[in-house]
């Protein structure tokens, strides 16, 4: 999450984690939502930069990337738990 402050990163992470939790129909707490949202944003930005060569700018763009990254992380964790 380049270009935004720590407080906004935590708020966006919590929001992204909560949205991903609802999309993926999982049940996590607030702390896990924040963690999944922030890590999801890092993973999403890394993948987007590797594939496209850039990331989405602005707060809304970072929220979308964070939600998609968090959904990807939830799917990976679910897959690892079943294996």
Phi and psi restraints in degrees (range 20) as a CNS / XPLOR table:
assign (resid 1 and name C) (resid 2 and name N)
       (resid 2 and name CA) (resid 2 and name C) 1.0 -77.5 20.0 2
assign (resid 2 and name N) (resid 2 and name CA)
       (resid 2 and name C) (resid 3 and name N) 1.0 134.3 20.0 2
assign (resid 2 and name C) (resid 3 and name N)
       (resid 3 and name CA) (resid 3 and name C) 1.0 93.1 20.0 2
assign (resid 3 and name N) (resid 3 and name CA)
       (resid 3 and name C) (resid 4 and name N) 1.0 -0.5 20.0 2
assign (resid 3 and name C) (resid 4 and name N)
       (resid 4 and name CA) (resid 4 and name C) 1.0 -119.7 20.0 2
assign (resid 4 and name N) (resid 4 and name CA)
       (resid 4 and name C) (resid 5 and name N) 1.0 156.4 20.0 2
assign (resid 4 and name C) (resid 5 and name N)
       (resid 5 and name CA) (resid 5 and name C) 1.0 -78.0 20.0 2
assign (resid 5 and name N) (resid 5 and name CA)
       (resid 5 and name C) (resid 6 and name N) 1.0 171.1 20.0 2
assign (resid 5 and name C) (resid 6 and name N)
       (resid 6 and name CA) (resid 6 and name C) 1.0 -63.0 20.0 2
assign (resid 6 and name N) (resid 6 and name CA)
       (resid 6 and name C) (resid 7 and name N) 1.0 -43.1 20.0 2
assign (resid 6 and name C) (resid 7 and name N)
       (resid 7 and name CA) (resid 7 and name C) 1.0 -63.0 20.0 2
assign (resid 7 and name N) (resid 7 and name CA)
       (resid 7 and name C) (resid 8 and name N) 1.0 -44.2 20.0 2
assign (resid 7 and name C) (resid 8 and name N)
       (resid 8 and name CA) (resid 8 and name C) 1.0 -66.9 20.0 2
assign (resid 8 and name N) (resid 8 and name CA)
       (resid 8 and name C) (resid 9 and name N) 1.0 -33.9 20.0 2
assign (resid 8 and name C) (resid 9 and name N)
       (resid 9 and name CA) (resid 9 and name C) 1.0 -64.4 20.0 2
assign (resid 9 and name N) (resid 9 and name CA)
       (resid 9 and name C) (resid 10 and name N) 1.0 -39.6 20.0 2
assign (resid 9 and name C) (resid 10 and name N)
       (resid 10 and name CA) (resid 10 and name C) 1.0 -68.6 20.0 2
assign (resid 10 and name N) (resid 10 and name CA)
       (resid 10 and name C) (resid 11 and name N) 1.0 -42.9 20.0 2
assign (resid 10 and name C) (resid 11 and name N)
       (resid 11 and name CA) (resid 11 and name C) 1.0 -63.9 20.0 2
assign (resid 11 and name N) (resid 11 and name CA)
       (resid 11 and name C) (resid 12 and name N) 1.0 -46.8 20.0 2
assign (resid 11 and name C) (resid 12 and name N)
       (resid 12 and name CA) (resid 12 and name C) 1.0 -64.2 20.0 2
assign (resid 12 and name N) (resid 12 and name CA)
       (resid 12 and name C) (resid 13 and name N) 1.0 -37.2 20.0 2
assign (resid 12 and name C) (resid 13 and name N)
       (resid 13 and name CA) (resid 13 and name C) 1.0 -63.0 20.0 2
assign (resid 13 and name N) (resid 13 and name CA)
       (resid 13 and name C) (resid 14 and name N) 1.0 -43.3 20.0 2
assign (resid 13 and name C) (resid 14 and name N)
       (resid 14 and name CA) (resid 14 and name C) 1.0 -64.4 20.0 2
assign (resid 14 and name N) (resid 14 and name CA)
       (resid 14 and name C) (resid 15 and name N) 1.0 -43.4 20.0 2
assign (resid 14 and name C) (resid 15 and name N)
       (resid 15 and name CA) (resid 15 and name C) 1.0 -65.6 20.0 2
assign (resid 15 and name N) (resid 15 and name CA)
       (resid 15 and name C) (resid 16 and name N) 1.0 -44.7 20.0 2
assign (resid 15 and name C) (resid 16 and name N)
       (resid 16 and name CA) (resid 16 and name C) 1.0 -64.2 20.0 2
assign (resid 16 and name N) (resid 16 and name CA)
       (resid 16 and name C) (resid 17 and name N) 1.0 -41.6 20.0 2
assign (resid 16 and name C) (resid 17 and name N)
       (resid 17 and name CA) (resid 17 and name C) 1.0 -63.4 20.0 2
assign (resid 17 and name N) (resid 17 and name CA)
       (resid 17 and name C) (resid 18 and name N) 1.0 -40.0 20.0 2
assign (resid 17 and name C) (resid 18 and name N)
       (resid 18 and name CA) (resid 18 and name C) 1.0 -66.4 20.0 2
assign (resid 18 and name N) (resid 18 and name CA)
       (resid 18 and name C) (resid 19 and name N) 1.0 -43.4 20.0 2
assign (resid 18 and name C) (resid 19 and name N)
       (resid 19 and name CA) (resid 19 and name C) 1.0 -64.0 20.0 2
assign (resid 19 and name N) (resid 19 and name CA)
       (resid 19 and name C) (resid 20 and name N) 1.0 -43.6 20.0 2
assign (resid 19 and name C) (resid 20 and name N)
       (resid 20 and name CA) (resid 20 and name C) 1.0 -63.8 20.0 2
assign (resid 20 and name N) (resid 20 and name CA)
       (resid 20 and name C) (resid 21 and name N) 1.0 -37.6 20.0 2
assign (resid 20 and name C) (resid 21 and name N)
       (resid 21 and name CA) (resid 21 and name C) 1.0 -60.4 20.0 2
assign (resid 21 and name N) (resid 21 and name CA)
       (resid 21 and name C) (resid 22 and name N) 1.0 -42.0 20.0 2
assign (resid 21 and name C) (resid 22 and name N)
       (resid 22 and name CA) (resid 22 and name C) 1.0 -71.0 20.0 2
assign (resid 22 and name N) (resid 22 and name CA)
       (resid 22 and name C) (resid 23 and name N) 1.0 -40.3 20.0 2
assign (resid 22 and name C) (resid 23 and name N)
       (resid 23 and name CA) (resid 23 and name C) 1.0 -64.7 20.0 2
assign (resid 23 and name N) (resid 23 and name CA)
       (resid 23 and name C) (resid 24 and name N) 1.0 -44.0 20.0 2
assign (resid 23 and name C) (resid 24 and name N)
       (resid 24 and name CA) (resid 24 and name C) 1.0 -88.0 20.0 2
assign (resid 24 and name N) (resid 24 and name CA)
       (resid 24 and name C) (resid 25 and name N) 1.0 0.0 20.0 2
assign (resid 24 and name C) (resid 25 and name N)
       (resid 25 and name CA) (resid 25 and name C) 1.0 53.7 20.0 2
assign (resid 25 and name N) (resid 25 and name CA)
       (resid 25 and name C) (resid 26 and name N) 1.0 53.6 20.0 2
assign (resid 25 and name C) (resid 26 and name N)
       (resid 26 and name CA) (resid 26 and name C) 1.0 -117.5 20.0 2
assign (resid 26 and name N) (resid 26 and name CA)
       (resid 26 and name C) (resid 27 and name N) 1.0 172.7 20.0 2
assign (resid 26 and name C) (resid 27 and name N)
       (resid 27 and name CA) (resid 27 and name C) 1.0 -130.0 20.0 2
assign (resid 27 and name N) (resid 27 and name CA)
       (resid 27 and name C) (resid 28 and name N) 1.0 100.6 20.0 2
assign (resid 27 and name C) (resid 28 and name N)
       (resid 28 and name CA) (resid 28 and name C) 1.0 -125.4 20.0 2
assign (resid 28 and name N) (resid 28 and name CA)
       (resid 28 and name C) (resid 29 and name N) 1.0 163.6 20.0 2
assign (resid 28 and name C) (resid 29 and name N)
       (resid 29 and name CA) (resid 29 and name C) 1.0 -88.5 20.0 2
assign (resid 29 and name N) (resid 29 and name CA)
       (resid 29 and name C) (resid 30 and name N) 1.0 179.6 20.0 2
assign (resid 29 and name C) (resid 30 and name N)
       (resid 30 and name CA) (resid 30 and name C) 1.0 -61.5 20.0 2
assign (resid 30 and name N) (resid 30 and name CA)
       (resid 30 and name C) (resid 31 and name N) 1.0 -45.7 20.0 2
assign (resid 30 and name C) (resid 31 and name N)
       (resid 31 and name CA) (resid 31 and name C) 1.0 -62.1 20.0 2
assign (resid 31 and name N) (resid 31 and name CA)
       (resid 31 and name C) (resid 32 and name N) 1.0 -42.4 20.0 2
assign (resid 31 and name C) (resid 32 and name N)
       (resid 32 and name CA) (resid 32 and name C) 1.0 -67.7 20.0 2
assign (resid 32 and name N) (resid 32 and name CA)
       (resid 32 and name C) (resid 33 and name N) 1.0 -34.5 20.0 2
assign (resid 32 and name C) (resid 33 and name N)
       (resid 33 and name CA) (resid 33 and name C) 1.0 -60.9 20.0 2
assign (resid 33 and name N) (resid 33 and name CA)
       (resid 33 and name C) (resid 34 and name N) 1.0 -44.7 20.0 2
assign (resid 33 and name C) (resid 34 and name N)
       (resid 34 and name CA) (resid 34 and name C) 1.0 -62.8 20.0 2
assign (resid 34 and name N) (resid 34 and name CA)
       (resid 34 and name C) (resid 35 and name N) 1.0 -47.4 20.0 2
assign (resid 34 and name C) (resid 35 and name N)
       (resid 35 and name CA) (resid 35 and name C) 1.0 -62.0 20.0 2
assign (resid 35 and name N) (resid 35 and name CA)
       (resid 35 and name C) (resid 36 and name N) 1.0 -48.2 20.0 2
assign (resid 35 and name C) (resid 36 and name N)
       (resid 36 and name CA) (resid 36 and name C) 1.0 -65.0 20.0 2
assign (resid 36 and name N) (resid 36 and name CA)
       (resid 36 and name C) (resid 37 and name N) 1.0 -36.7 20.0 2
assign (resid 36 and name C) (resid 37 and name N)
       (resid 37 and name CA) (resid 37 and name C) 1.0 -66.5 20.0 2
assign (resid 37 and name N) (resid 37 and name CA)
       (resid 37 and name C) (resid 38 and name N) 1.0 -44.2 20.0 2
assign (resid 37 and name C) (resid 38 and name N)
       (resid 38 and name CA) (resid 38 and name C) 1.0 -69.8 20.0 2
assign (resid 38 and name N) (resid 38 and name CA)
       (resid 38 and name C) (resid 39 and name N) 1.0 -46.1 20.0 2
assign (resid 38 and name C) (resid 39 and name N)
       (resid 39 and name CA) (resid 39 and name C) 1.0 -65.8 20.0 2
assign (resid 39 and name N) (resid 39 and name CA)
       (resid 39 and name C) (resid 40 and name N) 1.0 -37.4 20.0 2
assign (resid 39 and name C) (resid 40 and name N)
       (resid 40 and name CA) (resid 40 and name C) 1.0 -61.4 20.0 2
assign (resid 40 and name N) (resid 40 and name CA)
       (resid 40 and name C) (resid 41 and name N) 1.0 -38.2 20.0 2
assign (resid 40 and name C) (resid 41 and name N)
       (resid 41 and name CA) (resid 41 and name C) 1.0 -66.1 20.0 2
assign (resid 41 and name N) (resid 41 and name CA)
       (resid 41 and name C) (resid 42 and name N) 1.0 -41.0 20.0 2
assign (resid 41 and name C) (resid 42 and name N)
       (resid 42 and name CA) (resid 42 and name C) 1.0 -64.4 20.0 2
assign (resid 42 and name N) (resid 42 and name CA)
       (resid 42 and name C) (resid 43 and name N) 1.0 -47.3 20.0 2
assign (resid 42 and name C) (resid 43 and name N)
       (resid 43 and name CA) (resid 43 and name C) 1.0 -64.2 20.0 2
assign (resid 43 and name N) (resid 43 and name CA)
       (resid 43 and name C) (resid 44 and name N) 1.0 -45.6 20.0 2
assign (resid 43 and name C) (resid 44 and name N)
       (resid 44 and name CA) (resid 44 and name C) 1.0 -62.0 20.0 2
assign (resid 44 and name N) (resid 44 and name CA)
       (resid 44 and name C) (resid 45 and name N) 1.0 -43.2 20.0 2
assign (resid 44 and name C) (resid 45 and name N)
       (resid 45 and name CA) (resid 45 and name C) 1.0 -66.1 20.0 2
assign (resid 45 and name N) (resid 45 and name CA)
       (resid 45 and name C) (resid 46 and name N) 1.0 -39.1 20.0 2
assign (resid 45 and name C) (resid 46 and name N)
       (resid 46 and name CA) (resid 46 and name C) 1.0 -62.6 20.0 2
assign (resid 46 and name N) (resid 46 and name CA)
       (resid 46 and name C) (resid 47 and name N) 1.0 -48.3 20.0 2
assign (resid 46 and name C) (resid 47 and name N)
       (resid 47 and name CA) (resid 47 and name C) 1.0 -65.3 20.0 2
assign (resid 47 and name N) (resid 47 and name CA)
       (resid 47 and name C) (resid 48 and name N) 1.0 -42.5 20.0 2
assign (resid 47 and name C) (resid 48 and name N)
       (resid 48 and name CA) (resid 48 and name C) 1.0 -64.2 20.0 2
assign (resid 48 and name N) (resid 48 and name CA)
       (resid 48 and name C) (resid 49 and name N) 1.0 -40.8 20.0 2
assign (resid 48 and name C) (resid 49 and name N)
       (resid 49 and name CA) (resid 49 and name C) 1.0 -66.8 20.0 2
assign (resid 49 and name N) (resid 49 and name CA)
       (resid 49 and name C) (resid 50 and name N) 1.0 -38.1 20.0 2
assign (resid 49 and name C) (resid 50 and name N)
       (resid 50 and name CA) (resid 50 and name C) 1.0 -69.2 20.0 2
assign (resid 50 and name N) (resid 50 and name CA)
       (resid 50 and name C) (resid 51 and name N) 1.0 -35.7 20.0 2
assign (resid 50 and name C) (resid 51 and name N)
       (resid 51 and name CA) (resid 51 and name C) 1.0 -85.1 20.0 2
assign (resid 51 and name N) (resid 51 and name CA)
       (resid 51 and name C) (resid 52 and name N) 1.0 -48.5 20.0 2
assign (resid 51 and name C) (resid 52 and name N)
       (resid 52 and name CA) (resid 52 and name C) 1.0 -98.3 20.0 2
assign (resid 52 and name N) (resid 52 and name CA)
       (resid 52 and name C) (resid 53 and name N) 1.0 -27.8 20.0 2
assign (resid 52 and name C) (resid 53 and name N)
       (resid 53 and name CA) (resid 53 and name C) 1.0 96.9 20.0 2
assign (resid 53 and name N) (resid 53 and name CA)
       (resid 53 and name C) (resid 54 and name N) 1.0 7.6 20.0 2
assign (resid 53 and name C) (resid 54 and name N)
       (resid 54 and name CA) (resid 54 and name C) 1.0 -166.6 20.0 2
assign (resid 54 and name N) (resid 54 and name CA)
       (resid 54 and name C) (resid 55 and name N) 1.0 172.9 20.0 2
assign (resid 54 and name C) (resid 55 and name N)
       (resid 55 and name CA) (resid 55 and name C) 1.0 -121.8 20.0 2
assign (resid 55 and name N) (resid 55 and name CA)
       (resid 55 and name C) (resid 56 and name N) 1.0 173.4 20.0 2
assign (resid 55 and name C) (resid 56 and name N)
       (resid 56 and name CA) (resid 56 and name C) 1.0 -80.4 20.0 2
assign (resid 56 and name N) (resid 56 and name CA)
       (resid 56 and name C) (resid 57 and name N) 1.0 135.7 20.0 2
assign (resid 56 and name C) (resid 57 and name N)
       (resid 57 and name CA) (resid 57 and name C) 1.0 -93.0 20.0 2
assign (resid 57 and name N) (resid 57 and name CA)
       (resid 57 and name C) (resid 58 and name N) 1.0 165.0 20.0 2
assign (resid 57 and name C) (resid 58 and name N)
       (resid 58 and name CA) (resid 58 and name C) 1.0 81.8 20.0 2
assign (resid 58 and name N) (resid 58 and name CA)
       (resid 58 and name C) (resid 59 and name N) 1.0 168.8 20.0 2
assign (resid 58 and name C) (resid 59 and name N)
       (resid 59 and name CA) (resid 59 and name C) 1.0 -68.1 20.0 2
assign (resid 59 and name N) (resid 59 and name CA)
       (resid 59 and name C) (resid 60 and name N) 1.0 -43.4 20.0 2
assign (resid 59 and name C) (resid 60 and name N)
       (resid 60 and name CA) (resid 60 and name C) 1.0 -64.5 20.0 2
assign (resid 60 and name N) (resid 60 and name CA)
       (resid 60 and name C) (resid 61 and name N) 1.0 -41.3 20.0 2
assign (resid 60 and name C) (resid 61 and name N)
       (resid 61 and name CA) (resid 61 and name C) 1.0 -62.9 20.0 2
assign (resid 61 and name N) (resid 61 and name CA)
       (resid 61 and name C) (resid 62 and name N) 1.0 -42.1 20.0 2
assign (resid 61 and name C) (resid 62 and name N)
       (resid 62 and name CA) (resid 62 and name C) 1.0 -67.1 20.0 2
assign (resid 62 and name N) (resid 62 and name CA)
       (resid 62 and name C) (resid 63 and name N) 1.0 -33.5 20.0 2
assign (resid 62 and name C) (resid 63 and name N)
       (resid 63 and name CA) (resid 63 and name C) 1.0 -64.8 20.0 2
assign (resid 63 and name N) (resid 63 and name CA)
       (resid 63 and name C) (resid 64 and name N) 1.0 -43.8 20.0 2
assign (resid 63 and name C) (resid 64 and name N)
       (resid 64 and name CA) (resid 64 and name C) 1.0 -61.9 20.0 2
assign (resid 64 and name N) (resid 64 and name CA)
       (resid 64 and name C) (resid 65 and name N) 1.0 -46.0 20.0 2
assign (resid 64 and name C) (resid 65 and name N)
       (resid 65 and name CA) (resid 65 and name C) 1.0 -62.5 20.0 2
assign (resid 65 and name N) (resid 65 and name CA)
       (resid 65 and name C) (resid 66 and name N) 1.0 -41.8 20.0 2
assign (resid 65 and name C) (resid 66 and name N)
       (resid 66 and name CA) (resid 66 and name C) 1.0 -65.2 20.0 2
assign (resid 66 and name N) (resid 66 and name CA)
       (resid 66 and name C) (resid 67 and name N) 1.0 -40.7 20.0 2
assign (resid 66 and name C) (resid 67 and name N)
       (resid 67 and name CA) (resid 67 and name C) 1.0 -64.6 20.0 2
assign (resid 67 and name N) (resid 67 and name CA)
       (resid 67 and name C) (resid 68 and name N) 1.0 -46.0 20.0 2
assign (resid 67 and name C) (resid 68 and name N)
       (resid 68 and name CA) (resid 68 and name C) 1.0 -63.8 20.0 2
assign (resid 68 and name N) (resid 68 and name CA)
       (resid 68 and name C) (resid 69 and name N) 1.0 -41.1 20.0 2
assign (resid 68 and name C) (resid 69 and name N)
       (resid 69 and name CA) (resid 69 and name C) 1.0 -64.8 20.0 2
assign (resid 69 and name N) (resid 69 and name CA)
       (resid 69 and name C) (resid 70 and name N) 1.0 -40.8 20.0 2
assign (resid 69 and name C) (resid 70 and name N)
       (resid 70 and name CA) (resid 70 and name C) 1.0 -67.0 20.0 2
assign (resid 70 and name N) (resid 70 and name CA)
       (resid 70 and name C) (resid 71 and name N) 1.0 -38.7 20.0 2
assign (resid 70 and name C) (resid 71 and name N)
       (resid 71 and name CA) (resid 71 and name C) 1.0 -62.4 20.0 2
assign (resid 71 and name N) (resid 71 and name CA)
       (resid 71 and name C) (resid 72 and name N) 1.0 -41.1 20.0 2
assign (resid 71 and name C) (resid 72 and name N)
       (resid 72 and name CA) (resid 72 and name C) 1.0 -62.4 20.0 2
assign (resid 72 and name N) (resid 72 and name CA)
       (resid 72 and name C) (resid 73 and name N) 1.0 -43.0 20.0 2
assign (resid 72 and name C) (resid 73 and name N)
       (resid 73 and name CA) (resid 73 and name C) 1.0 -64.3 20.0 2
assign (resid 73 and name N) (resid 73 and name CA)
       (resid 73 and name C) (resid 74 and name N) 1.0 -41.6 20.0 2
assign (resid 73 and name C) (resid 74 and name N)
       (resid 74 and name CA) (resid 74 and name C) 1.0 -62.0 20.0 2
assign (resid 74 and name N) (resid 74 and name CA)
       (resid 74 and name C) (resid 75 and name N) 1.0 -42.2 20.0 2
assign (resid 74 and name C) (resid 75 and name N)
       (resid 75 and name CA) (resid 75 and name C) 1.0 -64.3 20.0 2
assign (resid 75 and name N) (resid 75 and name CA)
       (resid 75 and name C) (resid 76 and name N) 1.0 -39.8 20.0 2
assign (resid 75 and name C) (resid 76 and name N)
       (resid 76 and name CA) (resid 76 and name C) 1.0 -65.3 20.0 2
assign (resid 76 and name N) (resid 76 and name CA)
       (resid 76 and name C) (resid 77 and name N) 1.0 -44.3 20.0 2
assign (resid 76 and name C) (resid 77 and name N)
       (resid 77 and name CA) (resid 77 and name C) 1.0 -63.3 20.0 2
assign (resid 77 and name N) (resid 77 and name CA)
       (resid 77 and name C) (resid 78 and name N) 1.0 -41.5 20.0 2
assign (resid 77 and name C) (resid 78 and name N)
       (resid 78 and name CA) (resid 78 and name C) 1.0 -62.3 20.0 2
assign (resid 78 and name N) (resid 78 and name CA)
       (resid 78 and name C) (resid 79 and name N) 1.0 -41.4 20.0 2
assign (resid 78 and name C) (resid 79 and name N)
       (resid 79 and name CA) (resid 79 and name C) 1.0 -64.7 20.0 2
assign (resid 79 and name N) (resid 79 and name CA)
       (resid 79 and name C) (resid 80 and name N) 1.0 -39.1 20.0 2
assign (resid 79 and name C) (resid 80 and name N)
       (resid 80 and name CA) (resid 80 and name C) 1.0 -70.5 20.0 2
assign (resid 80 and name N) (resid 80 and name CA)
       (resid 80 and name C) (resid 81 and name N) 1.0 -33.9 20.0 2
assign (resid 80 and name C) (resid 81 and name N)
       (resid 81 and name CA) (resid 81 and name C) 1.0 -68.2 20.0 2
assign (resid 81 and name N) (resid 81 and name CA)
       (resid 81 and name C) (resid 82 and name N) 1.0 -32.1 20.0 2
assign (resid 81 and name C) (resid 82 and name N)
       (resid 82 and name CA) (resid 82 and name C) 1.0 -80.1 20.0 2
assign (resid 82 and name N) (resid 82 and name CA)
       (resid 82 and name C) (resid 83 and name N) 1.0 -21.8 20.0 2
